[in-house]
Structure formats: C-alpha cells, structure tokens
Amino acid sequence: MNNDVFKELLKKAGLTKKAFSEILGTSTQSVNNWGSNGRDFPYWVQSWLTLYIENKECKELKEIIRENVCKE
C-alpha cells in the first residue's frame, strides 16, 4: 500500500489520521510515519480499513432499511 491508497481509504472511511490513531490506540505520529522514511504500512492496515468501510456501509444500509420497513 502507498500513501495515496491510504489517504483514499481514510477518506472513504470518513476518518482522519488522528481519529484512526485513536481507534487503534496508537499515536498520531506513528500513523504519520507510516509510508515515509522507509517505513512501510503495517500489513493489516489496508484490510482493516476496507472492512471498516464495508461495515460502515452495512450499518448505513441497515438504518435505511429499518426506516423504510419499520414505518408506522
């Protein structure tokens, strides 16, 4: 993964680097260091963000369905 892919995934997830680091329980500086100065992104970051995005989309869809099906 490169910086452009990482930024795009963060954008799709609706997360900033700071918010992402808080979810992970790590420092923003650590996240900022990924992909720079010869530091690779951890192997799990791309799949984690992809699953986060899919989960977010599923929750949104579930809410839309709930609102439209469960109307009184």
Predicted model as a PDB file, atoms N, CA, C, CB and O in Angstrom, pLDDT in the B-factor column:
MODEL        1                                                                  
ATOM      1  N   MET A   1       0.852  -1.169   0.000  1.00 91.00           N  
ATOM      2  CA  MET A   1       0.000   0.000   0.000  1.00 91.00           C  
ATOM      3  C   MET A   1       0.898   1.232   0.000  1.00 91.00           C  
ATOM      4  CB  MET A   1      -0.970  -0.002   1.224  1.00 91.00           C  
ATOM      5  O   MET A   1       1.979   1.241   0.590  1.00 91.00           O  
ATOM      6  N   ASN A   2       0.418   2.272  -0.680  1.00 90.00           N  
ATOM      7  CA  ASN A   2       1.169   3.531  -0.682  1.00 90.00           C  
ATOM      8  C   ASN A   2       0.327   4.628  -0.029  1.00 90.00           C  
ATOM      9  CB  ASN A   2       1.571   3.937  -2.134  1.00 90.00           C  
ATOM     10  O   ASN A   2      -0.817   4.395   0.362  1.00 90.00           O  
ATOM     11  N   ASN A   3       0.900   5.814   0.083  1.00 92.00           N  
ATOM     12  CA  ASN A   3       0.231   6.930   0.763  1.00 92.00           C  
ATOM     13  C   ASN A   3      -1.082   7.321   0.087  1.00 92.00           C  
ATOM     14  CB  ASN A   3       1.155   8.135   0.813  1.00 92.00           C  
ATOM     15  O   ASN A   3      -2.052   7.666   0.763  1.00 92.00           O  
ATOM     16  N   ASP A   4      -1.113   7.269  -1.240  1.00 93.00           N  
ATOM     17  CA  ASP A   4      -2.332   7.656  -1.947  1.00 93.00           C  
ATOM     18  C   ASP A   4      -3.482   6.696  -1.634  1.00 93.00           C  
ATOM     19  CB  ASP A   4      -2.077   7.698  -3.458  1.00 93.00           C  
ATOM     20  O   ASP A   4      -4.612   7.134  -1.415  1.00 93.00           O  
ATOM     21  N   VAL A   5      -3.203   5.408  -1.612  1.00 95.00           N  
ATOM     22  CA  VAL A   5      -4.218   4.410  -1.284  1.00 95.00           C  
ATOM     23  C   VAL A   5      -4.677   4.603   0.160  1.00 95.00           C  
ATOM     24  CB  VAL A   5      -3.671   2.972  -1.497  1.00 95.00           C  
ATOM     25  O   VAL A   5      -5.872   4.542   0.451  1.00 95.00           O  
ATOM     26  N   PHE A   6      -3.729   4.834   1.055  1.00 95.00           N  
ATOM     27  CA  PHE A   6      -4.056   5.045   2.460  1.00 95.00           C  
ATOM     28  C   PHE A   6      -4.975   6.258   2.633  1.00 95.00           C  
ATOM     29  CB  PHE A   6      -2.772   5.229   3.284  1.00 95.00           C  
ATOM     30  O   PHE A   6      -5.984   6.180   3.334  1.00 95.00           O  
ATOM     31  N   LYS A   7      -4.626   7.368   1.998  1.00 95.00           N  
ATOM     32  CA  LYS A   7      -5.441   8.580   2.102  1.00 95.00           C  
ATOM     33  C   LYS A   7      -6.837   8.351   1.533  1.00 95.00           C  
ATOM     34  CB  LYS A   7      -4.761   9.747   1.373  1.00 95.00           C  
ATOM     35  O   LYS A   7      -7.821   8.825   2.101  1.00 95.00           O  
ATOM     36  N   GLU A   8      -6.931   7.634   0.426  1.00 96.00           N  
ATOM     37  CA  GLU A   8      -8.232   7.353  -0.182  1.00 96.00           C  
ATOM     38  C   GLU A   8      -9.090   6.477   0.728  1.00 96.00           C  
ATOM     39  CB  GLU A   8      -8.047   6.673  -1.542  1.00 96.00           C  
ATOM     40  O   GLU A   8     -10.290   6.711   0.866  1.00 96.00           O  
ATOM     41  N   LEU A   9      -8.477   5.472   1.345  1.00 97.00           N  
ATOM     42  CA  LEU A   9      -9.215   4.609   2.262  1.00 97.00           C  
ATOM     43  C   LEU A   9      -9.680   5.378   3.497  1.00 97.00           C  
ATOM     44  CB  LEU A   9      -8.351   3.420   2.680  1.00 97.00           C  
ATOM     45  O   LEU A   9     -10.805   5.194   3.961  1.00 97.00           O  
ATOM     46  N   LEU A  10      -8.824   6.228   4.019  1.00 97.00           N  
ATOM     47  CA  LEU A  10      -9.231   7.064   5.159  1.00 97.00           C  
ATOM     48  C   LEU A  10     -10.407   7.954   4.783  1.00 97.00           C  
ATOM     49  CB  LEU A  10      -8.053   7.927   5.648  1.00 97.00           C  
ATOM     50  O   LEU A  10     -11.346   8.119   5.561  1.00 97.00           O  
ATOM     51  N   LYS A  11     -10.348   8.523   3.588  1.00 96.00           N  
ATOM     52  CA  LYS A  11     -11.425   9.398   3.123  1.00 96.00           C  
ATOM     53  C   LYS A  11     -12.733   8.621   3.008  1.00 96.00           C  
ATOM     54  CB  LYS A  11     -11.060  10.033   1.766  1.00 96.00           C  
ATOM     55  O   LYS A  11     -13.777   9.084   3.466  1.00 96.00           O  
ATOM     56  N   LYS A  12     -12.673   7.431   2.391  1.00 96.00           N  
ATOM     57  CA  LYS A  12     -13.873   6.600   2.253  1.00 96.00           C  
ATOM     58  C   LYS A  12     -14.418   6.189   3.619  1.00 96.00           C  
ATOM     59  CB  LYS A  12     -13.565   5.352   1.414  1.00 96.00           C  
ATOM     60  O   LYS A  12     -15.629   6.070   3.805  1.00 96.00           O  
ATOM     61  N   ALA A  13     -13.514   5.976   4.566  1.00 96.00           N  
ATOM     62  CA  ALA A  13     -13.919   5.580   5.914  1.00 96.00           C  
ATOM     63  C   ALA A  13     -14.458   6.764   6.713  1.00 96.00           C  
ATOM     64  CB  ALA A  13     -12.743   4.949   6.652  1.00 96.00           C  
ATOM     65  O   ALA A  13     -15.095   6.584   7.751  1.00 96.00           O  
ATOM     66  N   GLY A  14     -14.198   7.971   6.224  1.00 96.00           N  
ATOM     67  CA  GLY A  14     -14.624   9.165   6.960  1.00 96.00           C  
ATOM     68  C   GLY A  14     -13.769   9.414   8.185  1.00 96.00           C  
ATOM     69  O   GLY A  14     -14.240   9.949   9.189  1.00 96.00           O  
ATOM     70  N   LEU A  15     -12.517   9.023   8.096  1.00 96.00           N  
ATOM     71  CA  LEU A  15     -11.606   9.148   9.234  1.00 96.00           C  
ATOM     72  C   LEU A  15     -10.439  10.073   8.908  1.00 96.00           C  
ATOM     73  CB  LEU A  15     -11.082   7.771   9.651  1.00 96.00           C  
ATOM     74  O   LEU A  15      -9.978  10.137   7.768  1.00 96.00           O  
ATOM     75  N   THR A  16      -9.981  10.772   9.907  1.00 96.00           N  
ATOM     76  CA  THR A  16      -8.716  11.492   9.815  1.00 96.00           C  
ATOM     77  C   THR A  16      -7.633  10.574  10.367  1.00 96.00           C  
ATOM     78  CB  THR A  16      -8.765  12.861  10.595  1.00 96.00           C  
ATOM     79  O   THR A  16      -7.930   9.552  10.986  1.00 96.00           O  
ATOM     80  N   LYS A  17      -6.392  10.940  10.142  1.00 95.00           N  
ATOM     81  CA  LYS A  17      -5.305  10.157  10.731  1.00 95.00           C  
ATOM     82  C   LYS A  17      -5.414  10.154  12.252  1.00 95.00           C  
ATOM     83  CB  LYS A  17      -3.935  10.716  10.295  1.00 95.00           C  
ATOM     84  O   LYS A  17      -5.143   9.145  12.903  1.00 95.00           O  
ATOM     85  N   LYS A  18      -5.813  11.291  12.807  1.00 96.00           N  
ATOM     86  CA  LYS A  18      -5.954  11.387  14.261  1.00 96.00           C  
ATOM     87  C   LYS A  18      -7.046  10.453  14.757  1.00 96.00           C  
ATOM     88  CB  LYS A  18      -6.263  12.831  14.681  1.00 96.00           C  
ATOM     89  O   LYS A  18      -6.837   9.714  15.719  1.00 96.00           O  
ATOM     90  N   ALA A  19      -8.211  10.477  14.111  1.00 97.00           N  
ATOM     91  CA  ALA A  19      -9.313   9.601  14.528  1.00 97.00           C  
ATOM     92  C   ALA A  19      -8.922   8.131  14.374  1.00 97.00           C  
ATOM     93  CB  ALA A  19     -10.586   9.902  13.705  1.00 97.00           C  
ATOM     94  O   ALA A  19      -9.226   7.306  15.236  1.00 97.00           O  
ATOM     95  N   PHE A  20      -8.252   7.816  13.277  1.00 97.00           N  
ATOM     96  CA  PHE A  20      -7.802   6.447  13.040  1.00 97.00           C  
ATOM     97  C   PHE A  20      -6.839   6.011  14.139  1.00 97.00           C  
ATOM     98  CB  PHE A  20      -7.130   6.327  11.658  1.00 97.00           C  
ATOM     99  O   PHE A  20      -6.955   4.902  14.661  1.00 97.00           O  
ATOM    100  N   SER A  21      -5.897   6.867  14.492  1.00 96.00           N  
ATOM    101  CA  SER A  21      -4.929   6.506  15.532  1.00 96.00           C  
ATOM    102  C   SER A  21      -5.617   6.323  16.882  1.00 96.00           C  
ATOM    103  CB  SER A  21      -3.833   7.578  15.641  1.00 96.00           C  
ATOM    104  O   SER A  21      -5.224   5.459  17.665  1.00 96.00           O  
ATOM    105  N   GLU A  22      -6.642   7.132  17.159  1.00 96.00           N  
ATOM    106  CA  GLU A  22      -7.374   6.990  18.424  1.00 96.00           C  
ATOM    107  C   GLU A  22      -8.124   5.664  18.477  1.00 96.00           C  
ATOM    108  CB  GLU A  22      -8.357   8.155  18.610  1.00 96.00           C  
ATOM    109  O   GLU A  22      -8.146   5.010  19.519  1.00 96.00           O  
ATOM    110  N   ILE A  23      -8.741   5.258  17.361  1.00 96.00           N  
ATOM    111  CA  ILE A  23      -9.420   3.964  17.309  1.00 96.00           C  
ATOM    112  C   ILE A  23      -8.427   2.840  17.570  1.00 96.00           C  
ATOM    113  CB  ILE A  23     -10.112   3.764  15.945  1.00 96.00           C  
ATOM    114  O   ILE A  23      -8.732   1.874  18.270  1.00 96.00           O  
ATOM    115  N   LEU A  24      -7.241   2.979  17.001  1.00 95.00           N  
ATOM    116  CA  LEU A  24      -6.219   1.937  17.147  1.00 95.00           C  
ATOM    117  C   LEU A  24      -5.528   1.977  18.500  1.00 95.00           C  
ATOM    118  CB  LEU A  24      -5.187   2.072  16.056  1.00 95.00           C  
ATOM    119  O   LEU A  24      -4.923   0.990  18.918  1.00 95.00           O  
ATOM    120  N   GLY A  25      -5.614   3.104  19.184  1.00 96.00           N  
ATOM    121  CA  GLY A  25      -4.924   3.239  20.459  1.00 96.00           C  
ATOM    122  C   GLY A  25      -3.436   3.475  20.288  1.00 96.00           C  
ATOM    123  O   GLY A  25      -2.626   3.040  21.105  1.00 96.00           O  
ATOM    124  N   THR A  26      -3.091   4.164  19.226  1.00 95.00           N  
ATOM    125  CA  THR A  26      -1.695   4.489  18.970  1.00 95.00           C  
ATOM    126  C   THR A  26      -1.581   5.997  18.750  1.00 95.00           C  
ATOM    127  CB  THR A  26      -1.145   3.697  17.739  1.00 95.00           C  
ATOM    128  O   THR A  26      -2.593   6.694  18.671  1.00 95.00           O  
ATOM    129  N   SER A  27      -0.384   6.482  18.654  1.00 95.00           N  
ATOM    130  CA  SER A  27      -0.200   7.922  18.489  1.00 95.00           C  
ATOM    131  C   SER A  27      -0.406   8.334  17.027  1.00 95.00           C  
ATOM    132  CB  SER A  27       1.203   8.341  18.968  1.00 95.00           C  
ATOM    133  O   SER A  27      -0.179   7.555  16.102  1.00 95.00           O  
ATOM    134  N   THR A  28      -0.838   9.569  16.856  1.00 95.00           N  
ATOM    135  CA  THR A  28      -0.990  10.114  15.510  1.00 95.00           C  
ATOM    136  C   THR A  28       0.358  10.150  14.812  1.00 95.00           C  
ATOM    137  CB  THR A  28      -1.611  11.523  15.554  1.00 95.00           C  
ATOM    138  O   THR A  28       0.442   9.955  13.599  1.00 95.00           O  
ATOM    139  N   GLN A  29       1.406  10.397  15.574  1.00 94.00           N  
ATOM    140  CA  GLN A  29       2.753  10.442  14.993  1.00 94.00           C  
ATOM    141  C   GLN A  29       3.136   9.092  14.382  1.00 94.00           C  
ATOM    142  CB  GLN A  29       3.784  10.847  16.063  1.00 94.00           C  
ATOM    143  O   GLN A  29       3.770   9.048  13.328  1.00 94.00           O  
ATOM    144  N   SER A  30       2.758   8.004  15.032  1.00 93.00           N  
ATOM    145  CA  SER A  30       3.046   6.676  14.475  1.00 93.00           C  
ATOM    146  C   SER A  30       2.354   6.502  13.135  1.00 93.00           C  
ATOM    147  CB  SER A  30       2.603   5.566  15.448  1.00 93.00           C  
ATOM    148  O   SER A  30       2.957   6.025  12.173  1.00 93.00           O  
ATOM    149  N   VAL A  31       1.087   6.888  13.074  1.00 94.00           N  
ATOM    150  CA  VAL A  31       0.336   6.777  11.822  1.00 94.00           C  
ATOM    151  C   VAL A  31       0.953   7.686  10.760  1.00 94.00           C  
ATOM    152  CB  VAL A  31      -1.157   7.138  12.042  1.00 94.00           C  
ATOM    153  O   VAL A  31       1.054   7.296   9.597  1.00 94.00           O  
ATOM    154  N   ASN A  32       1.361   8.875  11.144  1.00 93.00           N  
ATOM    155  CA  ASN A  32       2.005   9.792  10.192  1.00 93.00           C  
ATOM    156  C   ASN A  32       3.309   9.233   9.642  1.00 93.00           C  
ATOM    157  CB  ASN A  32       2.270  11.133  10.856  1.00 93.00           C  
ATOM    158  O   ASN A  32       3.682   9.532   8.507  1.00 93.00           O  
ATOM    159  N   ASN A  33       3.999   8.433  10.425  1.00 92.00           N  
ATOM    160  CA  ASN A  33       5.276   7.879   9.986  1.00 92.00           C  
ATOM    161  C   ASN A  33       5.136   6.741   8.985  1.00 92.00           C  
ATOM    162  CB  ASN A  33       6.045   7.399  11.171  1.00 92.00           C  
ATOM    163  O   ASN A  33       6.073   6.442   8.245  1.00 92.00           O  
ATOM    164  N   TRP A  34       3.967   6.106   8.962  1.00 93.00           N  
ATOM    165  CA  TRP A  34       3.778   5.012   8.006  1.00 93.00           C  
ATOM    166  C   TRP A  34       3.893   5.546   6.588  1.00 93.00           C  
ATOM    167  CB  TRP A  34       2.407   4.322   8.216  1.00 93.00           C  
ATOM    168  O   TRP A  34       3.340   6.595   6.258  1.00 93.00           O  
ATOM    169  N   GLY A  35       4.607   4.820   5.767  1.00 88.00           N  
ATOM    170  CA  GLY A  35       4.749   5.200   4.366  1.00 88.00           C  
ATOM    171  C   GLY A  35       5.768   6.290   4.115  1.00 88.00           C  
ATOM    172  O   GLY A  35       5.855   6.814   3.004  1.00 88.00           O  
ATOM    173  N   SER A  36       6.540   6.639   5.133  1.00 87.00           N  
ATOM    174  CA  SER A  36       7.572   7.664   4.945  1.00 87.00           C  
ATOM    175  C   SER A  36       8.868   7.198   5.590  1.00 87.00           C  
ATOM    176  CB  SER A  36       7.123   9.029   5.543  1.00 87.00           C  
ATOM    177  O   SER A  36       8.875   6.319   6.453  1.00 87.00           O  
ATOM    178  N   ASN A  37       9.936   7.793   5.161  1.00 81.00           N  
ATOM    179  CA  ASN A  37      11.264   7.482   5.708  1.00 81.00           C  
ATOM    180  C   ASN A  37      11.561   5.989   5.689  1.00 81.00           C  
ATOM    181  CB  ASN A  37      11.379   8.003   7.129  1.00 81.00           C  
ATOM    182  O   ASN A  37      12.158   5.455   6.624  1.00 81.00           O  
ATOM    183  N   GLY A  38      11.148   5.331   4.635  1.00 80.00           N  
ATOM    184  CA  GLY A  38      11.428   3.902   4.500  1.00 80.00           C  
ATOM    185  C   GLY A  38      10.565   2.995   5.362  1.00 80.00           C  
ATOM    186  O   GLY A  38      10.810   1.790   5.419  1.00 80.00           O  
ATOM    187  N   ARG A  39       9.573   3.540   6.024  1.00 87.00           N  
ATOM    188  CA  ARG A  39       8.678   2.734   6.861  1.00 87.00           C  
ATOM    189  C   ARG A  39       7.463   2.314   6.048  1.00 87.00           C  
ATOM    190  CB  ARG A  39       8.239   3.520   8.126  1.00 87.00           C  
ATOM    191  O   ARG A  39       6.737   3.149   5.509  1.00 87.00           O  
ATOM    192  N   ASP A  40       7.261   1.026   5.970  1.00 91.00           N  
ATOM    193  CA  ASP A  40       6.097   0.504   5.272  1.00 91.00           C  
ATOM    194  C   ASP A  40       4.861   0.637   6.151  1.00 91.00           C  
ATOM    195  CB  ASP A  40       6.317  -0.964   4.865  1.00 91.00           C  
ATOM    196  O   ASP A  40       4.958   0.795   7.368  1.00 91.00           O  
ATOM    197  N   PHE A  41       3.707   0.569   5.514  1.00 94.00           N  
ATOM    198  CA  PHE A  41       2.464   0.498   6.273  1.00 94.00           C  
ATOM    199  C   PHE A  41       2.378  -0.902   6.873  1.00 94.00           C  
ATOM    200  CB  PHE A  41       1.210   0.818   5.370  1.00 94.00           C  
ATOM    201  O   PHE A  41       2.791  -1.864   6.225  1.00 94.00           O  
ATOM    202  N   PRO A  42       1.859  -1.044   8.078  1.00 94.00           N  
ATOM    203  CA  PRO A  42       1.653  -2.375   8.629  1.00 94.00           C  
ATOM    204  C   PRO A  42       0.788  -3.199   7.666  1.00 94.00           C  
ATOM    205  CB  PRO A  42       0.991  -2.291  10.035  1.00 94.00           C  
ATOM    206  O   PRO A  42      -0.100  -2.662   7.003  1.00 94.00           O  
ATOM    207  N   TYR A  43       1.053  -4.483   7.600  1.00 95.00           N  
ATOM    208  CA  TYR A  43       0.396  -5.363   6.621  1.00 95.00           C  
ATOM    209  C   TYR A  43      -1.116  -5.377   6.768  1.00 95.00           C  
ATOM    210  CB  TYR A  43       0.925  -6.775   6.755  1.00 95.00           C  
ATOM    211  O   TYR A  43      -1.813  -5.654   5.792  1.00 95.00           O  
ATOM    212  N   TRP A  44      -1.641  -5.094   7.929  1.00 96.00           N  
ATOM    213  CA  TRP A  44      -3.062  -5.243   8.201  1.00 96.00           C  
ATOM    214  C   TRP A  44      -3.882  -3.980   7.956  1.00 96.00           C  
ATOM    215  CB  TRP A  44      -3.246  -5.677   9.603  1.00 96.00           C  
ATOM    216  O   TRP A  44      -5.111  -4.039   7.986  1.00 96.00           O  
ATOM    217  N   VAL A  45      -3.244  -2.858   7.717  1.00 96.00           N  
ATOM    218  CA  VAL A  45      -3.960  -1.578   7.646  1.00 96.00           C  
ATOM    219  C   VAL A  45      -4.956  -1.542   6.484  1.00 96.00           C  
ATOM    220  CB  VAL A  45      -2.962  -0.426   7.505  1.00 96.00           C  
ATOM    221  O   VAL A  45      -6.094  -1.108   6.664  1.00 96.00           O  
ATOM    222  N   GLN A  46      -4.550  -1.984   5.317  1.00 96.00           N  
ATOM    223  CA  GLN A  46      -5.438  -1.919   4.161  1.00 96.00           C  
ATOM    224  C   GLN A  46      -6.683  -2.783   4.362  1.00 96.00           C  
ATOM    225  CB  GLN A  46      -4.696  -2.358   2.901  1.00 96.00           C  
ATOM    226  O   GLN A  46      -7.797  -2.338   4.086  1.00 96.00           O  
ATOM    227  N   SER A  47      -6.501  -4.000   4.836  1.00 97.00           N  
ATOM    228  CA  SER A  47      -7.666  -4.866   5.052  1.00 97.00           C  
ATOM    229  C   SER A  47      -8.527  -4.340   6.195  1.00 97.00           C  
ATOM    230  CB  SER A  47      -7.219  -6.311   5.349  1.00 97.00           C  
ATOM    231  O   SER A  47      -9.752  -4.446   6.133  1.00 97.00           O  
ATOM    232  N   TRP A  48      -7.922  -3.778   7.228  1.00 97.00           N  
ATOM    233  CA  TRP A  48      -8.683  -3.226   8.353  1.00 97.00           C  
ATOM    234  C   TRP A  48      -9.568  -2.081   7.873  1.00 97.00           C  
ATOM    235  CB  TRP A  48      -7.732  -2.739   9.474  1.00 97.00           C  
ATOM    236  O   TRP A  48     -10.755  -2.033   8.196  1.00 97.00           O  
ATOM    237  N   LEU A  49      -8.993  -1.163   7.106  1.00 97.00           N  
ATOM    238  CA  LEU A  49      -9.770  -0.027   6.616  1.00 97.00           C  
ATOM    239  C   LEU A  49     -10.862  -0.472   5.641  1.00 97.00           C  
ATOM    240  CB  LEU A  49      -8.848   0.989   5.941  1.00 97.00           C  
ATOM    241  O   LEU A  49     -11.968   0.068   5.659  1.00 97.00           O  
ATOM    242  N   THR A  50     -10.559  -1.437   4.805  1.00 97.00           N  
ATOM    243  CA  THR A  50     -11.556  -1.960   3.870  1.00 97.00           C  
ATOM    244  C   THR A  50     -12.737  -2.546   4.625  1.00 97.00           C  
ATOM    245  CB  THR A  50     -10.934  -3.021   2.949  1.00 97.00           C  
ATOM    246  O   THR A  50     -13.887  -2.292   4.267  1.00 97.00           O  
ATOM    247  N   LEU A  51     -12.472  -3.320   5.657  1.00 97.00           N  
ATOM    248  CA  LEU A  51     -13.547  -3.903   6.466  1.00 97.00           C  
ATOM    249  C   LEU A  51     -14.305  -2.828   7.236  1.00 97.00           C  
ATOM    250  CB  LEU A  51     -12.979  -4.940   7.441  1.00 97.00           C  
ATOM    251  O   LEU A  51     -15.523  -2.924   7.388  1.00 97.00           O  
ATOM    252  N   TYR A  52     -13.611  -1.817   7.717  1.00 96.00           N  
ATOM    253  CA  TYR A  52     -14.258  -0.701   8.416  1.00 96.00           C  
ATOM    254  C   TYR A  52     -15.244  -0.001   7.485  1.00 96.00           C  
ATOM    255  CB  TYR A  52     -13.202   0.308   8.938  1.00 96.00           C  
ATOM    256  O   TYR A  52     -16.368   0.313   7.878  1.00 96.00           O  
ATOM    257  N   ILE A  53     -14.814   0.238   6.251  1.00 97.00           N  
ATOM    258  CA  ILE A  53     -15.662   0.899   5.262  1.00 97.00           C  
ATOM    259  C   ILE A  53     -16.880   0.031   4.952  1.00 97.00           C  
ATOM    260  CB  ILE A  53     -14.866   1.195   3.969  1.00 97.00           C  
ATOM    261  O   ILE A  53     -18.004   0.532   4.917  1.00 97.00           O  
ATOM    262  N   GLU A  54     -16.668  -1.258   4.730  1.00 97.00           N  
ATOM    263  CA  GLU A  54     -17.779  -2.171   4.435  1.00 97.00           C  
ATOM    264  C   GLU A  54     -18.762  -2.218   5.606  1.00 97.00           C  
ATOM    265  CB  GLU A  54     -17.247  -3.592   4.127  1.00 97.00           C  
ATOM    266  O   GLU A  54     -19.974  -2.220   5.392  1.00 97.00           O  
ATOM    267  N   ASN A  55     -18.264  -2.255   6.814  1.00 96.00           N  
ATOM    268  CA  ASN A  55     -19.122  -2.281   7.995  1.00 96.00           C  
ATOM    269  C   ASN A  55     -19.926  -0.982   8.105  1.00 96.00           C  
ATOM    270  CB  ASN A  55     -18.280  -2.499   9.267  1.00 96.00           C  
ATOM    271  O   ASN A  55     -21.115  -1.010   8.422  1.00 96.00           O  
ATOM    272  N   LYS A  56     -19.288   0.129   7.848  1.00 95.00           N  
ATOM    273  CA  LYS A  56     -19.967   1.420   7.892  1.00 95.00           C  
ATOM    274  C   LYS A  56     -21.097   1.456   6.862  1.00 95.00           C  
ATOM    275  CB  LYS A  56     -18.967   2.570   7.639  1.00 95.00           C  
ATOM    276  O   LYS A  56     -22.200   1.916   7.158  1.00 95.00           O  
ATOM    277  N   GLU A  57     -20.814   0.968   5.649  1.00 94.00           N  
ATOM    278  CA  GLU A  57     -21.829   0.942   4.599  1.00 94.00           C  
ATOM    279  C   GLU A  57     -22.987   0.018   4.974  1.00 94.00           C  
ATOM    280  CB  GLU A  57     -21.209   0.496   3.271  1.00 94.00           C  
ATOM    281  O   GLU A  57     -24.147   0.344   4.722  1.00 94.00           O  
ATOM    282  N   CYS A  58     -22.680  -1.116   5.568  1.00 95.00           N  
ATOM    283  CA  CYS A  58     -23.729  -2.052   6.004  1.00 95.00           C  
ATOM    284  C   CYS A  58     -24.604  -1.427   7.084  1.00 95.00           C  
ATOM    285  CB  CYS A  58     -23.105  -3.359   6.526  1.00 95.00           C  
ATOM    286  O   CYS A  58     -25.825  -1.589   7.062  1.00 95.00           O  
ATOM    287  N   LYS A  59     -23.999  -0.724   8.017  1.00 93.00           N  
ATOM    288  CA  LYS A  59     -24.772  -0.059   9.071  1.00 93.00           C  
ATOM    289  C   LYS A  59     -25.679   1.008   8.479  1.00 93.00           C  
ATOM    290  CB  LYS A  59     -23.836   0.565  10.120  1.00 93.00           C  
ATOM    291  O   LYS A  59     -26.827   1.150   8.900  1.00 93.00           O  
ATOM    292  N   GLU A  60     -25.177   1.757   7.512  1.00 91.00           N  
ATOM    293  CA  GLU A  60     -25.986   2.787   6.867  1.00 91.00           C  
ATOM    294  C   GLU A  60     -27.157   2.164   6.117  1.00 91.00           C  
ATOM    295  CB  GLU A  60     -25.128   3.622   5.911  1.00 91.00           C  
ATOM    296  O   GLU A  60     -28.281   2.661   6.196  1.00 91.00           O  
ATOM    297  N   LEU A  61     -26.902   1.086   5.396  1.00 90.00           N  
ATOM    298  CA  LEU A  61     -27.952   0.388   4.664  1.00 90.00           C  
ATOM    299  C   LEU A  61     -28.984  -0.200   5.619  1.00 90.00           C  
ATOM    300  CB  LEU A  61     -27.352  -0.716   3.793  1.00 90.00           C  
ATOM    301  O   LEU A  61     -30.186  -0.131   5.363  1.00 90.00           O  
ATOM    302  N   LYS A  62     -28.521  -0.766   6.695  1.00 90.00           N  
ATOM    303  CA  LYS A  62     -29.418  -1.330   7.710  1.00 90.00           C  
ATOM    304  C   LYS A  62     -30.348  -0.252   8.258  1.00 90.00           C  
ATOM    305  CB  LYS A  62     -28.606  -1.970   8.859  1.00 90.00           C  
ATOM    306  O   LYS A  62     -31.537  -0.500   8.460  1.00 90.00           O  
ATOM    307  N   GLU A  63     -29.818   0.927   8.497  1.00 89.00           N  
ATOM    308  CA  GLU A  63     -30.632   2.028   9.021  1.00 89.00           C  
ATOM    309  C   GLU A  63     -31.661   2.480   7.993  1.00 89.00           C  
ATOM    310  CB  GLU A  63     -29.740   3.212   9.429  1.00 89.00           C  
ATOM    311  O   GLU A  63     -32.807   2.764   8.341  1.00 89.00           O  
ATOM    312  N   ILE A  64     -31.258   2.547   6.733  1.00 86.00           N  
ATOM    313  CA  ILE A  64     -32.197   2.926   5.667  1.00 86.00           C  
ATOM    314  C   ILE A  64     -33.323   1.911   5.585  1.00 86.00           C  
ATOM    315  CB  ILE A  64     -31.472   3.035   4.302  1.00 86.00           C  
ATOM    316  O   ILE A  64     -34.491   2.286   5.483  1.00 86.00           O  
ATOM    317  N   ILE A  65     -32.983   0.631   5.627  1.00 87.00           N  
ATOM    318  CA  ILE A  65     -33.989  -0.423   5.575  1.00 87.00           C  
ATOM    319  C   ILE A  65     -34.913  -0.330   6.778  1.00 87.00           C  
ATOM    320  CB  ILE A  65     -33.324  -1.806   5.518  1.00 87.00           C  
ATOM    321  O   ILE A  65     -36.132  -0.421   6.634  1.00 87.00           O  
ATOM    322  N   ARG A  66     -34.347  -0.151   7.954  1.00 84.00           N  
ATOM    323  CA  ARG A  66     -35.132  -0.043   9.175  1.00 84.00           C  
ATOM    324  C   ARG A  66     -36.116   1.132   9.082  1.00 84.00           C  
ATOM    325  CB  ARG A  66     -34.205   0.127  10.395  1.00 84.00           C  
ATOM    326  O   ARG A  66     -37.282   0.996   9.451  1.00 84.00           O  
ATOM    327  N   GLU A  67     -35.651   2.263   8.598  1.00 83.00           N  
ATOM    328  CA  GLU A  67     -36.505   3.439   8.490  1.00 83.00           C  
ATOM    329  C   GLU A  67     -37.643   3.227   7.488  1.00 83.00           C  
ATOM    330  CB  GLU A  67     -35.675   4.650   8.084  1.00 83.00           C  
ATOM    331  O   GLU A  67     -38.748   3.728   7.698  1.00 83.00           O  
ATOM    332  N   ASN A  68     -37.391   2.503   6.422  1.00 83.00           N  
ATOM    333  CA  ASN A  68     -38.384   2.331   5.382  1.00 83.00           C  
ATOM    334  C   ASN A  68     -39.310   1.135   5.617  1.00 83.00           C  
ATOM    335  CB  ASN A  68     -37.699   2.183   4.065  1.00 83.00           C  
ATOM    336  O   ASN A  68     -40.456   1.157   5.168  1.00 83.00           O  
ATOM    337  N   VAL A  69     -38.857   0.129   6.286  1.00 82.00           N  
ATOM    338  CA  VAL A  69     -39.654  -1.072   6.512  1.00 82.00           C  
ATOM    339  C   VAL A  69     -40.437  -0.965   7.816  1.00 82.00           C  
ATOM    340  CB  VAL A  69     -38.758  -2.315   6.533  1.00 82.00           C  
ATOM    341  O   VAL A  69     -41.557  -1.467   7.918  1.00 82.00           O  
ATOM    342  N   CYS A  70     -39.867  -0.332   8.777  1.00 73.00           N  
ATOM    343  CA  CYS A  70     -40.486  -0.284  10.116  1.00 73.00           C  
ATOM    344  C   CYS A  70     -41.306   0.975  10.341  1.00 73.00           C  
ATOM    345  CB  CYS A  70     -39.417  -0.379  11.186  1.00 73.00           C  
ATOM    346  O   CYS A  70     -41.505   1.394  11.481  1.00 73.00           O  
ATOM    347  N   LYS A  71     -41.780   1.577   9.265  1.00 66.00           N  
ATOM    348  CA  LYS A  71     -42.602   2.777   9.428  1.00 66.00           C  
ATOM    349  C   LYS A  71     -43.936   2.391  10.056  1.00 66.00           C  
ATOM    350  CB  LYS A  71     -42.822   3.494   8.064  1.00 66.00           C  
ATOM    351  O   LYS A  71     -44.465   1.307   9.812  1.00 66.00           O  
ATOM    352  N   GLU A  72     -44.453   3.277  10.847  1.00 57.00           N  
ATOM    353  CA  GLU A  72     -45.736   3.024  11.492  1.00 57.00           C  
ATOM    354  C   GLU A  72     -46.868   3.474  10.613  1.00 57.00           C  
ATOM    355  CB  GLU A  72     -45.813   3.719  12.836  1.00 57.00           C  
ATOM    356  O   GLU A  72     -48.033   3.341  10.990  1.00 57.00           O  
TER     357      GLU A  72                                                      
ENDMDL                                                                          
END                                                                             
